[in-house]
């Protein structure tokens, strides 16, 4: 089985966006060229970012990313279809928990 080479645009990133009309930071992932929203966002003030580079980055990003957040779903402004969110798989073993000795044995730590 051949493994797919990771494209430079694949990965996890963060950016600025207008979410519900307010400036916010959000994280997202691009996997095989498909956009996935991350875990969440946080509202920020433009005055927190002082340098010209940061201001240019904000201006560039808010033109590109405008979302609404309602009922735990993100949508692009003007569309009804919710954006896909990254699903995190939780191992079944998490429910039971792991003892310190099991963890040390798994990590091979003395």
N, C-alpha and C positions, 0 to 999 in steps of 0.2 A: 504494500500500500504506500503510495507516495504522499508525503506530507506537503501541504500547501504552503508556499512561501508567504510570510507575512508581508503585506504591502506596507509601505511607510505611512499610509493614511489610516491603517487599522490601529486600534488601541483605545486607551482611555484618556479623555481630555476634559478640560473645563473651559468655560467661556462666560461672557456677559450676555445678558438677554433682557428684553423687556417682557416681564411676566406680570400679567394683569395690570399693565401700564406703569409698572415700577421697575427700576433697575435692579437686577439680581445676578448672582453668580450661580451657575448650574454645572453639573458634570454630566458627561455623556460618553458613550462608547460607539465606535465604528467597527463593526465586524463584517468582513467580506463586503465592504462598501455600503452596508445598511446601518442607518442611524438608530441608536437606542438611547432613550433617556436614562439617566442614572438614578440614584437613590432620591435626590431631592434638590432643593435650591435654597438660597438665603438672600434676603434683600440687603442691598448695600447702598451707601451714599456715594455719589460721584466725588464728593469732596475728600473721601478717604484715599483717593488715588491722585497723587500730586504731579507726577512726571508727565511730560508730553507724550512719551511712548505709551503710558497707561491710558491716557486720554484718547489717543489715536486708536488703541486697541478697543476701548469701549465704543467709540463711534463706529468702527468697522463691524464689531460684533452685533450691535443692536440693529443695524440694517439687515443683518443676516438672520438673526434669531428673535422672533416675536411669538410668544406663547400665551395661552390662557391656562390657568390651573384651577380646576373645579372638580369636586367629587373625586378627588385623588387621581385625576387624569390630566395629562398635558395634551393640549391641542395647538396646532399652529393657528395663528390669528386668521380668521376667515374660513376655516375648515371645520367640519364636524367630526372627522375621523380622529380618534385618539392616537397619539404616538405610541409606538411599541416601547415597553419598558424592559430593562434587563432583568431576567429572572435568575435569582440566585438559588442554586440547589443546596439544600441543607441535608447533610448526611443523616441517616437514620440513627446513627450512633450518638448523635448530639443529645437526643432525648434521654438516654441512659446516663450520659456523662462518661468521663474518663478519669481514672484515678491518677495521682501523680506518678506512681510507679509505672503504670502503663504508658503514660506520656513520655517518661524518661527512657523506657525501653524502645518506644517507637522512634524517638529522636536519637537514641544511642548516646545518651549523656550519662556520665558517671554521677 
